[in-house]
Structures are given as structure tokens and as C-alpha cells.
Amino acid sequence: MTNQHTLYIKDRRDKERIIKDAIFSLTGAKKSVLIKGEGKEISTAVEVAEILKHRMYPSIEIANITLGSRPFYEYNRRNRNKQKNHKNIISKIEITLRTKTI
């Protein structure tokens, strides 16, 4: 059984809900929270992590930050015969916050 809660940021409007869920998880039974964001939501993920760090300063710390990318396929309708799929790359971030052991 893992002691980590994963929160996915899909939209900027989810920011306050994610902050609330993370606070409940960290003050409850979970030892760490993993915040994931992709594309334009990377800045929202960083903002959520910083808000949590400053709001709960003495009790949590940023344990790990992972940057990466994954393929993103987009169907090209204009040139169906020439190119079936156009492969793009989308960036992602994973930020792990954990409670400090005193």
C-alpha cells in the first residue's frame, strides 16, 4: 500500500480544488502528494506546489521534481494521403511534496 496521493491538474480552474485536496491528504494519513501537470498546466502545477509549500511551511518540503515529455499525436485532416499522423511532443512535470519527519 502506497502512502502517496496523486493529483492531476487538467485545467487552471482546478487550482483551488487541488490545493484543498492536497492539504487534506497531507494532514491526514498520506505522507506525500504527487502533483502532475502537462503542457500549459505546468505553470499551474508549480504555482500549486509553491502555495502549498508556503502555506504549510514547517511541515512539508519539496521532495522531488521530474521534468519530461511524451508524444502527442494529432491527426492531420488536410493532407490525408501525404501524412496520416503528425507527432508532437508535450512537456510534463511531476512535483512530489512530502511531510517532514522531525
C-alpha positions as CSV (number, residue, x, y, z in Angstrom):
1,M,0.0,0.0,0.0
2,T,1.5,3.3,-1.0
3,N,1.4,6.4,1.1
4,Q,1.2,8.8,-1.8
5,H,-1.8,10.7,-3.3
6,T,-1.6,11.7,-7.0
7,L,-3.3,14.9,-8.2
8,Y,-3.7,15.6,-11.9
9,I,-4.1,19.3,-13.0
10,K,-6.2,19.3,-16.1
11,D,-7.4,22.9,-16.0
12,R,-6.4,26.2,-14.3
13,R,-9.8,26.3,-12.7
14,D,-8.9,23.1,-10.7
15,K,-6.2,25.0,-8.8
16,E,-8.2,25.7,-5.6
17,R,-9.7,22.2,-5.5
18,I,-6.2,20.6,-5.9
19,I,-4.8,22.8,-3.1
20,K,-7.7,21.7,-0.8
21,D,-7.3,18.0,-1.7
22,A,-3.5,18.2,-1.1
23,I,-3.9,19.9,2.3
24,F,-6.5,17.2,3.4
25,S,-4.1,14.4,2.1
26,L,-1.0,15.8,3.8
27,T,-2.8,16.5,7.2
28,G,-4.4,13.1,7.0
29,A,-2.9,9.6,6.5
30,K,-0.8,10.3,3.4
31,K,2.9,11.1,3.7
32,S,3.3,12.6,0.2
33,V,1.4,14.2,-2.6
34,L,2.4,13.9,-6.3
35,I,1.2,16.9,-8.4
36,K,1.2,16.3,-12.2
37,G,0.7,18.9,-15.0
38,E,1.2,18.8,-18.7
39,G,1.5,21.4,-21.4
40,K,0.2,24.8,-20.4
41,E,-0.8,23.5,-16.9
42,I,2.9,23.1,-15.9
43,S,2.8,26.7,-14.5
44,T,-0.3,25.8,-12.6
45,A,1.4,22.8,-11.1
46,V,4.4,24.8,-10.0
47,E,2.1,27.5,-8.5
48,V,0.1,24.9,-6.5
49,A,3.3,23.4,-5.2
50,E,4.6,26.8,-4.1
51,I,1.3,27.8,-2.5
52,L,1.3,24.5,-0.5
53,K,4.9,24.9,0.5
54,H,4.4,28.5,1.8
55,R,1.0,27.7,3.4
56,M,2.2,24.6,5.3
57,Y,5.9,25.7,5.5
58,P,7.3,24.0,8.6
59,S,5.6,20.7,8.0
60,I,6.2,19.9,4.2
61,E,9.0,20.0,1.8
62,I,9.5,19.5,-2.0
63,A,11.0,16.0,-2.2
64,N,11.4,15.6,-6.0
65,I,10.7,17.4,-9.3
66,T,10.7,15.4,-12.5
67,L,10.6,17.0,-15.9
68,G,9.9,15.1,-19.1
69,S,7.9,14.9,-22.3
70,R,5.7,12.4,-24.1
71,P,4.5,12.0,-27.7
72,F,1.3,13.7,-28.6
73,Y,-0.3,12.6,-31.9
74,E,-2.5,14.9,-33.9
75,Y,-4.4,13.8,-36.9
76,N,-3.8,15.9,-40.0
77,R,-7.1,16.2,-41.9
78,R,-5.9,18.5,-44.7
79,N,-3.3,16.2,-46.2
80,R,-4.8,12.7,-45.5
81,N,-2.8,11.0,-48.2
82,K,0.6,12.6,-47.5
83,Q,0.8,12.4,-43.8
84,K,-1.5,10.3,-41.6
85,N,-0.4,11.5,-38.2
86,H,1.7,14.4,-37.1
87,K,3.8,13.7,-34.0
88,N,4.3,16.5,-31.5
89,I,5.9,16.4,-28.1
90,I,4.1,17.7,-25.0
91,S,6.0,18.6,-21.9
92,K,5.1,17.4,-18.4
93,I,6.1,18.0,-14.8
94,E,5.7,15.9,-11.6
95,I,6.3,17.5,-8.2
96,T,6.4,15.4,-5.1
97,L,5.6,17.1,-1.7
98,R,6.2,15.2,1.5
99,T,5.8,15.8,5.2
100,K,9.0,16.4,7.1
101,T,10.0,14.0,9.7
102,I,11.0,15.8,12.8
